[in-house]
Amino acid sequence: MKTIKYIKLLFCITVLPLLTSCANFLDVNPKAEVLNKDLFETDEGVEDALYGVYSTYRGNEIYGKYISVLYPEAMSRNFTARGGGGLDYLSHGDFENGSARTLSNATWKRSYQAIGYVNNIIQNLEEISPTKFRHYNLYKGEALALRAMLHFDLVRLFAVDYNANDREAWNKAIPYVTRYSYDITPYYTVGEVYNKVIKDLKDAEICLEEDRQLVQAERTNVGTEFTDCRIIHMNLYAAQALLARVYWMKQDLDSAAIYAKKVIDSQKFPLMASSDFVQFEKGVLNMKETIFGLYAPTYASNCYSIFGKSSGTDMLTLNSEYEDLYINTQGPTPEGSDLRFSAWFGSTLEVSPACVKMINAMFDGGSTESQYSGESYLGVSLIRIPEMYYIMAEALLVKDPEQATVYFDKVIESRGMVKFADRSEGQITADDIYIERRKEYYGEGQQWFNMKRLKKDIQISESNVLDGRVDRNYKMLIPTDEDLRENYD
């Protein structure tokens, strides 16, 4: 079964890092050459290698907790960090604090290990004839896109923004590692990293052409073959959507719109109907709107460990003002409601205030198992279709505001609210897009990155505001050699 294959390389994920040279924090090359050669003798071996990568990506230090929700939700102040741990310091912009650095160091180290695994796959494939494997292009395309995605999130977390004022920091962003070797990869500029991300994604787009037939608009989680259930793979449309996100982040909105429109026009990812919110199943990938997500059966309990517990460090509670975001007199009956509010938020748990995690997790004693219908995948959605409509709206806002409103209203209407075209104002504004994007992705780790690109101030408290124009306020600290040597040794 596919779920078994996701854990089949447990040895590779947990043991091989221990065999890695510790002399430099970018030494991510396991020495198990016999295992490497064996894996790339058969289709099943390559597929197992890829499943091993997905398993690593869903680890706590990467998308299983830290990158997908913990860091950006705390730093954007969507949630309030409590407990006095590293997350509390990160949320206050105190990136120098030792506890905060321990968290960021763990993500840096684990991310580059994961990139090493991806590069191992890519290099082995490049040394093999494409005719050797039945899905050679899919294997390579997924690996290229996975490499791009993680580098992109690392540059967004650990480097200044693409349009930063601090050129010295801009000139030393992060390493973009493309070889599985002992060579030390140099640091690149922010612009160079973005260019490498874009190149990998465009190469992946070419390789993943088969997904035009493989990805179906009506999806189920039935199937055990590599080509089944493509939304839990880095598929063609995920690569295109990620390209749209990358261009959006660098504020090249014309290019972003090209790729967002490709995904929308594929008609593979319908927006939910208003009726879908009535019995909204949480803790799973949305079988309509998810373009790419990670199968992660423990994600809900991971979220519970930071949102639902009553004591300890690195905990989050909902910002006390979150309800105000969803009060909208243009909502459905009863007046002032928003379908997202009633579907995504719930009653408090054993602590107050507390959050029943929207979209990504449902808390049931820290587990979703007893309430899981089995019709989707337990996991975390990393790219959903509403984002593509928001990008189109932002890209068209000045040049064609009427058409921008049309794209925007697709999401607004699906959430049960009165379309902007039918309101007194008639058209949307940049503020409307900003607010609706925050409401749509509350809890999904997107708000901080949007604030970063727009240089928004971060309201820490009534008397403490981090200036959004100061680039260091939006940049986690890159570990030193010594930081990571302590972890290795």
ABEGO torsion letter per residue (X at the ends): XAAAAAAAAAAAAAAAAAABBAABAABABBABAAAAAAAAABAAAAAAAAAAAAAAAABAABAAAAAAAAAAAAAAGABBBBGGBAAAAAAAGBAABAAAAAAAAAAAAAAAAAAAAAAAAAAAAAABBAAABAAAAAAAAAAAAAAAAAAAAAAAAABBBAABABAAAAABBBBBBABBBABBBBBBBAAAAAAAAAAAAAAAAAAAAAAAAABBABBBABEABAABGAAABBBAAAAAAAAAAAAAAAGBAAAAAAAAAAAAAAGABBBBBAAAAABBBBGBBBAAABABBBBBAAAAAAAAAAAABABEBGBBBBBAAAAAAABBAABBOBBGBBAAAAAABBBBBABOBBBBBBGABBBBGGBAAAABAGABBBEBBABBAAAAAAAAAAAAAAABAAAAAAAAAAAAAAAGBBBAAABAAGBBBAAAAAAAAAAAABGAGAAAAAAAAAGBBBBABAABBBBAABAAAABBBBBBAAAAAAAAX
